[in-house]
Amino acid sequence: MHYKKLLSAGDLDTLRQAVLDGTLNAADVVREAVEAAVQLRREAFAASLRARLR
């Protein structure tokens, strides 16, 4: 919900696939996303996540 406007449908599909194939750990991504939201750095997290997905 916090990242709906910051991540495209393609980003989310790529993220889903990365979790399914074990490239990323879902619990770690959620923890990082919540931490970034609390620290008001959602945009930086979204950009970092996009870079990791490439």
CHARMM internal coordinates of N, CA and C (Angstrom, degrees):
IC EDIT
DIST 1 N 1 CA 1.4422
DIST 1 CA 1 C 1.5294
ANGL 1 N 1 CA 1 C 110.42
DIST 1 C 2 N 1.3006
ANGL 1 CA 1 C 2 N 117.95
DIHE 1 N 1 CA 1 C 2 N -41.41
DIST 2 N 2 CA 1.4650
ANGL 1 C 2 N 2 CA 121.26
DIHE 1 CA 1 C 2 N 2 CA -179.35
DIST 2 CA 2 C 1.5184
ANGL 2 N 2 CA 2 C 111.93
DIHE 1 C 2 N 2 CA 2 C -68.56
DIST 2 C 3 N 1.3135
ANGL 2 CA 2 C 3 N 117.34
DIHE 2 N 2 CA 2 C 3 N -19.99
DIST 3 N 3 CA 1.4581
ANGL 2 C 3 N 3 CA 120.98
DIHE 2 CA 2 C 3 N 3 CA -172.96
DIST 3 CA 3 C 1.5278
ANGL 3 N 3 CA 3 C 112.91
DIHE 2 C 3 N 3 CA 3 C -115.17
DIST 3 C 4 N 1.3096
ANGL 3 CA 3 C 4 N 117.37
DIHE 3 N 3 CA 3 C 4 N 10.56
DIST 4 N 4 CA 1.4627
ANGL 3 C 4 N 4 CA 121.75
DIHE 3 CA 3 C 4 N 4 CA -175.84
DIST 4 CA 4 C 1.5270
ANGL 4 N 4 CA 4 C 112.14
DIHE 3 C 4 N 4 CA 4 C -56.95
DIST 4 C 5 N 1.3106
ANGL 4 CA 4 C 5 N 117.15
DIHE 4 N 4 CA 4 C 5 N -40.31
DIST 5 N 5 CA 1.4617
ANGL 4 C 5 N 5 CA 120.80
DIHE 4 CA 4 C 5 N 5 CA -178.70
DIST 5 CA 5 C 1.5252
ANGL 5 N 5 CA 5 C 112.57
DIHE 4 C 5 N 5 CA 5 C -87.06
DIST 5 C 6 N 1.3134
ANGL 5 CA 5 C 6 N 117.45
DIHE 5 N 5 CA 5 C 6 N -11.88
DIST 6 N 6 CA 1.4620
ANGL 5 C 6 N 6 CA 120.98
DIHE 5 CA 5 C 6 N 6 CA -175.54
DIST 6 CA 6 C 1.5264
ANGL 6 N 6 CA 6 C 113.16
DIHE 5 C 6 N 6 CA 6 C -98.53
DIST 6 C 7 N 1.3235
ANGL 6 CA 6 C 7 N 117.22
DIHE 6 N 6 CA 6 C 7 N -19.79
DIST 7 N 7 CA 1.4604
ANGL 6 C 7 N 7 CA 121.52
DIHE 6 CA 6 C 7 N 7 CA -178.97
DIST 7 CA 7 C 1.5261
ANGL 7 N 7 CA 7 C 109.26
DIHE 6 C 7 N 7 CA 7 C -120.90
DIST 7 C 8 N 1.3066
ANGL 7 CA 7 C 8 N 115.90
DIHE 7 N 7 CA 7 C 8 N 131.26
DIST 8 N 8 CA 1.4646
ANGL 7 C 8 N 8 CA 120.43
DIHE 7 CA 7 C 8 N 8 CA 179.81
DIST 8 CA 8 C 1.5295
ANGL 8 N 8 CA 8 C 110.34
DIHE 7 C 8 N 8 CA 8 C -77.85
DIST 8 C 9 N 1.3146
ANGL 8 CA 8 C 9 N 114.68
DIHE 8 N 8 CA 8 C 9 N 169.99
DIST 9 N 9 CA 1.4618
ANGL 8 C 9 N 9 CA 119.78
DIHE 8 CA 8 C 9 N 9 CA 175.94
DIST 9 CA 9 C 1.5299
ANGL 9 N 9 CA 9 C 109.77
DIHE 8 C 9 N 9 CA 9 C -60.64
DIST 9 C 10 N 1.3210
ANGL 9 CA 9 C 10 N 116.64
DIHE 9 N 9 CA 9 C 10 N -37.86
DIST 10 N 10 CA 1.4649
ANGL 9 C 10 N 10 CA 120.56
DIHE 9 CA 9 C 10 N 10 CA 177.55
DIST 10 CA 10 C 1.5186
ANGL 10 N 10 CA 10 C 111.94
DIHE 9 C 10 N 10 CA 10 C -64.18
DIST 10 C 11 N 1.3421
ANGL 10 CA 10 C 11 N 116.28
DIHE 10 N 10 CA 10 C 11 N -40.72
DIST 11 N 11 CA 1.4682
ANGL 10 C 11 N 11 CA 120.66
DIHE 10 CA 10 C 11 N 11 CA 176.80
DIST 11 CA 11 C 1.5253
ANGL 11 N 11 CA 11 C 110.22
DIHE 10 C 11 N 11 CA 11 C -59.91
DIST 11 C 12 N 1.3148
ANGL 11 CA 11 C 12 N 116.07
DIHE 11 N 11 CA 11 C 12 N -44.52
DIST 12 N 12 CA 1.4599
ANGL 11 C 12 N 12 CA 120.61
DIHE 11 CA 11 C 12 N 12 CA -178.30
DIST 12 CA 12 C 1.5249
ANGL 12 N 12 CA 12 C 111.74
DIHE 11 C 12 N 12 CA 12 C -67.33
DIST 12 C 13 N 1.3331
ANGL 12 CA 12 C 13 N 116.45
DIHE 12 N 12 CA 12 C 13 N -37.66
DIST 13 N 13 CA 1.4659
ANGL 12 C 13 N 13 CA 119.48
DIHE 12 CA 12 C 13 N 13 CA 176.14
DIST 13 CA 13 C 1.5219
ANGL 13 N 13 CA 13 C 110.87
DIHE 12 C 13 N 13 CA 13 C -63.66
DIST 13 C 14 N 1.3345
ANGL 13 CA 13 C 14 N 116.20
DIHE 13 N 13 CA 13 C 14 N -43.20
DIST 14 N 14 CA 1.4610
ANGL 13 C 14 N 14 CA 120.63
DIHE 13 CA 13 C 14 N 14 CA 179.08
DIST 14 CA 14 C 1.5229
ANGL 14 N 14 CA 14 C 110.33
DIHE 13 C 14 N 14 CA 14 C -64.84
DIST 14 C 15 N 1.3266
ANGL 14 CA 14 C 15 N 117.07
DIHE 14 N 14 CA 14 C 15 N -40.53
DIST 15 N 15 CA 1.4630
ANGL 14 C 15 N 15 CA 121.42
DIHE 14 CA 14 C 15 N 15 CA 177.12
DIST 15 CA 15 C 1.5264
ANGL 15 N 15 CA 15 C 110.37
DIHE 14 C 15 N 15 CA 15 C -62.01
DIST 15 C 16 N 1.3111
ANGL 15 CA 15 C 16 N 116.72
DIHE 15 N 15 CA 15 C 16 N -45.56
DIST 16 N 16 CA 1.4700
ANGL 15 C 16 N 16 CA 121.13
DIHE 15 CA 15 C 16 N 16 CA 179.38
DIST 16 CA 16 C 1.5269
ANGL 16 N 16 CA 16 C 110.67
DIHE 15 C 16 N 16 CA 16 C -58.18
DIST 16 C 17 N 1.3211
ANGL 16 CA 16 C 17 N 116.24
DIHE 16 N 16 CA 16 C 17 N -44.63
DIST 17 N 17 CA 1.4618
ANGL 16 C 17 N 17 CA 120.43
DIHE 16 CA 16 C 17 N 17 CA 179.92
DIST 17 CA 17 C 1.5270
ANGL 17 N 17 CA 17 C 110.99
DIHE 16 C 17 N 17 CA 17 C -66.01
DIST 17 C 18 N 1.3315
ANGL 17 CA 17 C 18 N 117.56
DIHE 17 N 17 CA 17 C 18 N -39.42
DIST 18 N 18 CA 1.4649
ANGL 17 C 18 N 18 CA 121.10
DIHE 17 CA 17 C 18 N 18 CA 179.31
DIST 18 CA 18 C 1.5266
ANGL 18 N 18 CA 18 C 111.01
DIHE 17 C 18 N 18 CA 18 C -63.22
DIST 18 C 19 N 1.3175
ANGL 18 CA 18 C 19 N 116.94
DIHE 18 N 18 CA 18 C 19 N -36.66
DIST 19 N 19 CA 1.4699
ANGL 18 C 19 N 19 CA 120.54
DIHE 18 CA 18 C 19 N 19 CA 176.87
DIST 19 CA 19 C 1.5245
ANGL 19 N 19 CA 19 C 109.95
DIHE 18 C 19 N 19 CA 19 C -70.05
DIST 19 C 20 N 1.3236
ANGL 19 CA 19 C 20 N 116.39
DIHE 19 N 19 CA 19 C 20 N -44.00
DIST 20 N 20 CA 1.4603
ANGL 19 C 20 N 20 CA 119.93
DIHE 19 CA 19 C 20 N 20 CA -178.81
DIST 20 CA 20 C 1.5265
ANGL 20 N 20 CA 20 C 112.54
DIHE 19 C 20 N 20 CA 20 C -63.29
DIST 20 C 21 N 1.3345
ANGL 20 CA 20 C 21 N 116.78
DIHE 20 N 20 CA 20 C 21 N -37.43
DIST 21 N 21 CA 1.4704
ANGL 20 C 21 N 21 CA 118.19
DIHE 20 CA 20 C 21 N 21 CA -178.51
DIST 21 CA 21 C 1.5261
ANGL 21 N 21 CA 21 C 113.19
DIHE 20 C 21 N 21 CA 21 C -89.72
DIST 21 C 22 N 1.3331
ANGL 21 CA 21 C 22 N 116.46
DIHE 21 N 21 CA 21 C 22 N 2.17
DIST 22 N 22 CA 1.4581
ANGL 21 C 22 N 22 CA 120.56
DIHE 21 CA 21 C 22 N 22 CA 174.70
DIST 22 CA 22 C 1.5131
ANGL 22 N 22 CA 22 C 115.34
DIHE 21 C 22 N 22 CA 22 C 85.79
DIST 22 C 23 N 1.3256
ANGL 22 CA 22 C 23 N 117.36
DIHE 22 N 22 CA 22 C 23 N 5.49
DIST 23 N 23 CA 1.4606
ANGL 22 C 23 N 23 CA 120.51
DIHE 22 CA 22 C 23 N 23 CA 177.88
DIST 23 CA 23 C 1.5272
ANGL 23 N 23 CA 23 C 111.02
DIHE 22 C 23 N 23 CA 23 C -66.26
DIST 23 C 24 N 1.3200
ANGL 23 CA 23 C 24 N 116.26
DIHE 23 N 23 CA 23 C 24 N -38.98
DIST 24 N 24 CA 1.4633
ANGL 23 C 24 N 24 CA 122.10
DIHE 23 CA 23 C 24 N 24 CA 177.19
DIST 24 CA 24 C 1.5215
ANGL 24 N 24 CA 24 C 109.30
DIHE 23 C 24 N 24 CA 24 C -124.09
DIST 24 C 25 N 1.3179
ANGL 24 CA 24 C 25 N 115.38
DIHE 24 N 24 CA 24 C 25 N 148.34
DIST 25 N 25 CA 1.4542
ANGL 24 C 25 N 25 CA 122.02
DIHE 24 CA 24 C 25 N 25 CA 176.81
DIST 25 CA 25 C 1.5280
ANGL 25 N 25 CA 25 C 108.33
DIHE 24 C 25 N 25 CA 25 C -94.94
DIST 25 C 26 N 1.3185
ANGL 25 CA 25 C 26 N 117.13
DIHE 25 N 25 CA 25 C 26 N 121.98
DIST 26 N 26 CA 1.4636
ANGL 25 C 26 N 26 CA 121.96
DIHE 25 CA 25 C 26 N 26 CA -176.01
DIST 26 CA 26 C 1.5249
ANGL 26 N 26 CA 26 C 112.09
DIHE 25 C 26 N 26 CA 26 C -57.27
DIST 26 C 27 N 1.3203
ANGL 26 CA 26 C 27 N 117.65
DIHE 26 N 26 CA 26 C 27 N -42.39
DIST 27 N 27 CA 1.4657
ANGL 26 C 27 N 27 CA 120.83
DIHE 26 CA 26 C 27 N 27 CA -178.78
DIST 27 CA 27 C 1.5259
ANGL 27 N 27 CA 27 C 110.86
DIHE 26 C 27 N 27 CA 27 C -63.00
DIST 27 C 28 N 1.3227
ANGL 27 CA 27 C 28 N 116.89
DIHE 27 N 27 CA 27 C 28 N -38.87
DIST 28 N 28 CA 1.4652
ANGL 27 C 28 N 28 CA 120.31
DIHE 27 CA 27 C 28 N 28 CA 178.67
DIST 28 CA 28 C 1.5222
ANGL 28 N 28 CA 28 C 111.02
DIHE 27 C 28 N 28 CA 28 C -66.56
DIST 28 C 29 N 1.3345
ANGL 28 CA 28 C 29 N 116.45
DIHE 28 N 28 CA 28 C 29 N -41.77
DIST 29 N 29 CA 1.4700
ANGL 28 C 29 N 29 CA 120.01
DIHE 28 CA 28 C 29 N 29 CA -179.71
DIST 29 CA 29 C 1.5252
ANGL 29 N 29 CA 29 C 110.01
DIHE 28 C 29 N 29 CA 29 C -64.54
DIST 29 C 30 N 1.3131
ANGL 29 CA 29 C 30 N 117.24
DIHE 29 N 29 CA 29 C 30 N -43.28
DIST 30 N 30 CA 1.4710
ANGL 29 C 30 N 30 CA 120.48
DIHE 29 CA 29 C 30 N 30 CA 179.13
DIST 30 CA 30 C 1.5254
ANGL 30 N 30 CA 30 C 110.37
DIHE 29 C 30 N 30 CA 30 C -62.97
DIST 30 C 31 N 1.3209
ANGL 30 CA 30 C 31 N 116.90
DIHE 30 N 30 CA 30 C 31 N -44.58
DIST 31 N 31 CA 1.4670
ANGL 30 C 31 N 31 CA 120.31
DIHE 30 CA 30 C 31 N 31 CA 179.62
DIST 31 CA 31 C 1.5222
ANGL 31 N 31 CA 31 C 110.36
DIHE 30 C 31 N 31 CA 31 C -59.88
DIST 31 C 32 N 1.3269
ANGL 31 CA 31 C 32 N 117.00
DIHE 31 N 31 CA 31 C 32 N -46.10
DIST 32 N 32 CA 1.4619
ANGL 31 C 32 N 32 CA 121.50
DIHE 31 CA 31 C 32 N 32 CA 179.99
DIST 32 CA 32 C 1.5288
ANGL 32 N 32 CA 32 C 111.24
DIHE 31 C 32 N 32 CA 32 C -64.35
DIST 32 C 33 N 1.3309
ANGL 32 CA 32 C 33 N 116.81
DIHE 32 N 32 CA 32 C 33 N -39.64
DIST 33 N 33 CA 1.4648
ANGL 32 C 33 N 33 CA 120.83
DIHE 32 CA 32 C 33 N 33 CA -179.60
DIST 33 CA 33 C 1.5226
ANGL 33 N 33 CA 33 C 111.60
DIHE 32 C 33 N 33 CA 33 C -65.69
DIST 33 C 34 N 1.3203
ANGL 33 CA 33 C 34 N 116.62
DIHE 33 N 33 CA 33 C 34 N -42.62
DIST 34 N 34 CA 1.4644
ANGL 33 C 34 N 34 CA 120.43
DIHE 33 CA 33 C 34 N 34 CA 179.06
DIST 34 CA 34 C 1.5273
ANGL 34 N 34 CA 34 C 109.96
DIHE 33 C 34 N 34 CA 34 C -66.53
DIST 34 C 35 N 1.3093
ANGL 34 CA 34 C 35 N 116.58
DIHE 34 N 34 CA 34 C 35 N -43.73
DIST 35 N 35 CA 1.4694
ANGL 34 C 35 N 35 CA 120.76
DIHE 34 CA 34 C 35 N 35 CA 178.59
DIST 35 CA 35 C 1.5249
ANGL 35 N 35 CA 35 C 110.52
DIHE 34 C 35 N 35 CA 35 C -59.71
DIST 35 C 36 N 1.3212
ANGL 35 CA 35 C 36 N 117.13
DIHE 35 N 35 CA 35 C 36 N -43.37
DIST 36 N 36 CA 1.4635
ANGL 35 C 36 N 36 CA 120.83
DIHE 35 CA 35 C 36 N 36 CA 179.61
DIST 36 CA 36 C 1.5278
ANGL 36 N 36 CA 36 C 110.95
DIHE 35 C 36 N 36 CA 36 C -64.74
DIST 36 C 37 N 1.3255
ANGL 36 CA 36 C 37 N 117.14
DIHE 36 N 36 CA 36 C 37 N -39.80
DIST 37 N 37 CA 1.4658
ANGL 36 C 37 N 37 CA 120.26
DIHE 36 CA 36 C 37 N 37 CA 178.62
DIST 37 CA 37 C 1.5230
ANGL 37 N 37 CA 37 C 110.98
DIHE 36 C 37 N 37 CA 37 C -63.44
DIST 37 C 38 N 1.3142
ANGL 37 CA 37 C 38 N 116.04
DIHE 37 N 37 CA 37 C 38 N -42.67
DIST 38 N 38 CA 1.4661
ANGL 37 C 38 N 38 CA 120.41
DIHE 37 CA 37 C 38 N 38 CA 179.44
DIST 38 CA 38 C 1.5296
ANGL 38 N 38 CA 38 C 110.85
DIHE 37 C 38 N 38 CA 38 C -64.01
DIST 38 C 39 N 1.3220
ANGL 38 CA 38 C 39 N 116.16
DIHE 38 N 38 CA 38 C 39 N -36.89
DIST 39 N 39 CA 1.4624
ANGL 38 C 39 N 39 CA 121.21
DIHE 38 CA 38 C 39 N 39 CA -178.65
DIST 39 CA 39 C 1.5330
ANGL 39 N 39 CA 39 C 112.95
DIHE 38 C 39 N 39 CA 39 C -86.90
DIST 39 C 40 N 1.3369
ANGL 39 CA 39 C 40 N 116.05
DIHE 39 N 39 CA 39 C 40 N 6.65
DIST 40 N 40 CA 1.4643
ANGL 39 C 40 N 40 CA 122.38
DIHE 39 CA 39 C 40 N 40 CA 179.08
DIST 40 CA 40 C 1.5242
ANGL 40 N 40 CA 40 C 112.61
DIHE 39 C 40 N 40 CA 40 C 57.42
DIST 40 C 41 N 1.3205
ANGL 40 CA 40 C 41 N 115.71
DIHE 40 N 40 CA 40 C 41 N 41.21
DIST 41 N 41 CA 1.4615
ANGL 40 C 41 N 41 CA 120.41
DIHE 40 CA 40 C 41 N 41 CA 177.52
DIST 41 CA 41 C 1.5312
ANGL 41 N 41 CA 41 C 110.54
DIHE 40 C 41 N 41 CA 41 C -130.64
DIST 41 C 42 N 1.3319
ANGL 41 CA 41 C 42 N 114.27
DIHE 41 N 41 CA 41 C 42 N 45.22
DIST 42 N 42 CA 1.4626
ANGL 41 C 42 N 42 CA 120.48
DIHE 41 CA 41 C 42 N 42 CA -179.56
DIST 42 CA 42 C 1.5208
ANGL 42 N 42 CA 42 C 112.50
DIHE 41 C 42 N 42 CA 42 C -63.16
DIST 42 C 43 N 1.3389
ANGL 42 CA 42 C 43 N 116.73
DIHE 42 N 42 CA 42 C 43 N -41.69
DIST 43 N 43 CA 1.4605
ANGL 42 C 43 N 43 CA 120.11
DIHE 42 CA 42 C 43 N 43 CA -178.50
DIST 43 CA 43 C 1.5255
ANGL 43 N 43 CA 43 C 111.00
DIHE 42 C 43 N 43 CA 43 C -61.15
DIST 43 C 44 N 1.3156
ANGL 43 CA 43 C 44 N 116.84
DIHE 43 N 43 CA 43 C 44 N -42.37
DIST 44 N 44 CA 1.4669
ANGL 43 C 44 N 44 CA 121.15
DIHE 43 CA 43 C 44 N 44 CA 179.61
DIST 44 CA 44 C 1.5268
ANGL 44 N 44 CA 44 C 110.30
DIHE 43 C 44 N 44 CA 44 C -65.73
DIST 44 C 45 N 1.3197
ANGL 44 CA 44 C 45 N 117.31
DIHE 44 N 44 CA 44 C 45 N -39.95
DIST 45 N 45 CA 1.4605
ANGL 44 C 45 N 45 CA 120.31
DIHE 44 CA 44 C 45 N 45 CA 178.33
DIST 45 CA 45 C 1.5239
ANGL 45 N 45 CA 45 C 110.57
DIHE 44 C 45 N 45 CA 45 C -64.81
DIST 45 C 46 N 1.3365
ANGL 45 CA 45 C 46 N 116.63
DIHE 45 N 45 CA 45 C 46 N -44.61
DIST 46 N 46 CA 1.4609
ANGL 45 C 46 N 46 CA 120.01
DIHE 45 CA 45 C 46 N 46 CA -179.70
DIST 46 CA 46 C 1.5308
ANGL 46 N 46 CA 46 C 110.60
DIHE 45 C 46 N 46 CA 46 C -60.58
DIST 46 C 47 N 1.3139
ANGL 46 CA 46 C 47 N 116.93
DIHE 46 N 46 CA 46 C 47 N -42.23
DIST 47 N 47 CA 1.4663
ANGL 46 C 47 N 47 CA 120.68
DIHE 46 CA 46 C 47 N 47 CA 178.60
DIST 47 CA 47 C 1.5356
ANGL 47 N 47 CA 47 C 110.80
DIHE 46 C 47 N 47 CA 47 C -64.67
DIST 47 C 48 N 1.3167
ANGL 47 CA 47 C 48 N 116.29
DIHE 47 N 47 CA 47 C 48 N -41.57
DIST 48 N 48 CA 1.4600
ANGL 47 C 48 N 48 CA 121.13
DIHE 47 CA 47 C 48 N 48 CA 178.87
DIST 48 CA 48 C 1.5269
ANGL 48 N 48 CA 48 C 110.66
DIHE 47 C 48 N 48 CA 48 C -64.90
DIST 48 C 49 N 1.2990
ANGL 48 CA 48 C 49 N 116.94
DIHE 48 N 48 CA 48 C 49 N -41.69
DIST 49 N 49 CA 1.4524
ANGL 48 C 49 N 49 CA 121.21
DIHE 48 CA 48 C 49 N 49 CA 179.54
DIST 49 CA 49 C 1.5311
ANGL 49 N 49 CA 49 C 110.23
DIHE 48 C 49 N 49 CA 49 C -64.08
DIST 49 C 50 N 1.3303
ANGL 49 CA 49 C 50 N 116.29
DIHE 49 N 49 CA 49 C 50 N -44.82
DIST 50 N 50 CA 1.4616
ANGL 49 C 50 N 50 CA 120.31
DIHE 49 CA 49 C 50 N 50 CA 178.06
DIST 50 CA 50 C 1.5236
ANGL 50 N 50 CA 50 C 110.62
DIHE 49 C 50 N 50 CA 50 C -58.09
DIST 50 C 51 N 1.3305
ANGL 50 CA 50 C 51 N 117.45
DIHE 50 N 50 CA 50 C 51 N -41.50
DIST 51 N 51 CA 1.4584
ANGL 50 C 51 N 51 CA 121.51
DIHE 50 CA 50 C 51 N 51 CA 179.08
DIST 51 CA 51 C 1.5294
ANGL 51 N 51 CA 51 C 111.15
DIHE 50 C 51 N 51 CA 51 C -64.36
DIST 51 C 52 N 1.3199
ANGL 51 CA 51 C 52 N 117.35
DIHE 51 N 51 CA 51 C 52 N -38.76
DIST 52 N 52 CA 1.4776
ANGL 51 C 52 N 52 CA 120.94
DIHE 51 CA 51 C 52 N 52 CA 179.20
DIST 52 CA 52 C 1.5240
ANGL 52 N 52 CA 52 C 111.58
DIHE 51 C 52 N 52 CA 52 C -68.74
DIST 52 C 53 N 1.3215
ANGL 52 CA 52 C 53 N 116.73
DIHE 52 N 52 CA 52 C 53 N -26.53
DIST 53 N 53 CA 1.4605
ANGL 52 C 53 N 53 CA 120.71
DIHE 52 CA 52 C 53 N 53 CA -177.93
DIST 53 CA 53 C 1.5189
ANGL 53 N 53 CA 53 C 112.98
DIHE 52 C 53 N 53 CA 53 C -81.11
DIST 53 C 54 N 1.3080
ANGL 53 CA 53 C 54 N 117.24
DIHE 53 N 53 CA 53 C 54 N -10.54
DIST 54 N 54 CA 1.4746
ANGL 53 C 54 N 54 CA 120.18
DIHE 53 CA 53 C 54 N 54 CA -178.67
DIST 54 CA 54 C 1.4813
ANGL 54 N 54 CA 54 C 111.53
DIHE 53 C 54 N 54 CA 54 C -83.37
END
COOR INIT
IC SEED 1 N 1 CA 1 C
IC BUILD
